[in-house]
């Protein structure tokens, strides 16, 4: 039977006490791997894939704090692109719905023996972002000013994710504190649609501009790359932070050291 421990914890660097639930018994869908064994990366890749498959099916505690994995929601994203020959943009995106992570493939999952951070290769056959945009600037010398619906579809999205972590102790278990997520992305093809371009003054010009953008999608993607990168980084950081506060790191890396062993200090222990 799956047990979930309920503890009142005071986390260093956080204000006040929080009631945090976490798994005290490893679920059957998590495969443990030993980092000092030769086949660790293969084992870890297989383990993380199975775990992500389960998250897509649904883990109640994750859905309660994060929501569903597919589609994911992002309330707001503000970005600027002002150092590119391709574009100068200022945009505000809201009410974003992100589809595609339900079919993610974990191509490789590496864990550093030095600091137990991760390097993960992820593939999505397709990612789609729907949302509402406010935008001013230019792409490929086309002046833009609009406010409306945006749709972006990306085929063959390869994500190289670098995740920084700090180990800490909680209730007698070692946990990951996911502190940062950085990604690099490569794409196969991108399609975009921005409604109400030029504030709706000319539907014909709007349609021809969207067609021009799709005909020149590689350059347009470079203009919108910061949007895609920040969307993926922010979404994955939130998901991983909430997930690994719930599941001990030792469920995944069986022979992971304690924070005291790794850092030589007691400041990372929570009792």
Buried (B, 14 or more C-beta within 10 A) or exposed (E): EEEEBEBEBEBEEEEEEEEBBBBBEBEEEBBBBBBEEEEBBEBBBBBBBEBBBBBBEEBEBBEEBBEBBEBBEBEEBEBEBEEBEBBBBBBBBEEBEBBBBBEBEBBBBBBEEEEBBBBBBBBBEBBBBBBBBBBBBBBBEBEBEBBBBBBBBBEEBBBBBEBBBBBBBBBEBBBBBBEEBBBEBEBEBBBBBBBBBBEEEEEEEBEEBBEEBBEBBEBBBBBBBBBBBBBBBEBBBBBBBBBBBBBBBBBBBBEBBBBBEBBEEEEBBBE
